[in-house]
Amino acid sequence: MLLARLNSEPFETELPMPVFDKVEPASAIKDLSKATIALVTSGGMVPHGNPDRIQSASAQKWGKYDVSGRDALTGEYCTIHGGFDPVYANEIPDRVAPLDMLKEYQKEGIIGNVFQYFYTTTGTGTSVGNAIKFGTEIGKELKEAGVDGVILTST
C-alpha cells in the first residue's frame, strides 16, 4: 500500500474510515438582547471535588450545575480535564468557560439572559458515540428550556 501510494497508484486501506455527519448551522439569532444563552464546555470545569465524578478522559457522562446565583466560575470551580495543563484554567476557570463575560453581557443588555444551568464534560479520548449522545441529551434539555443559543467552549 505504501509503495502504491508513493508511486501515485491506486490503493485501498484495510481500515474502515469513519463517516461523520454534516450538520447545517442554525440560523443566526435575530435579537441577542432578548436571547437566553447557555454555556457548555468540554473543558472539564466542575465544582471543586468533582461531585459527579466526571472522568478526566474518555468521559462516560456530563455534568449540569446551577450557576444562576453566580457571576463567575472562579472560586468554586476547577478543571478535571486530563488533556491539558490545568494551571491557568484553575487560576481563572472563566478562561475555559466564560460565565463572567456572559453575565457581564447580560448586565449590559447585549444578551437577554444567561441560562441558569452550565453543562460540562471532558473531550480527551471521549468516543464519538458518547459525544453524540452527550450533545443530543444536552441539546434536548436546552431546546425544551427555550434556550436560544449556546456558547460551546473547548480546550
Order of alpha helices (4+ residues) and beta strands (2+ residues): alpha-beta-beta-beta-beta-alpha-alpha-beta-alpha-beta
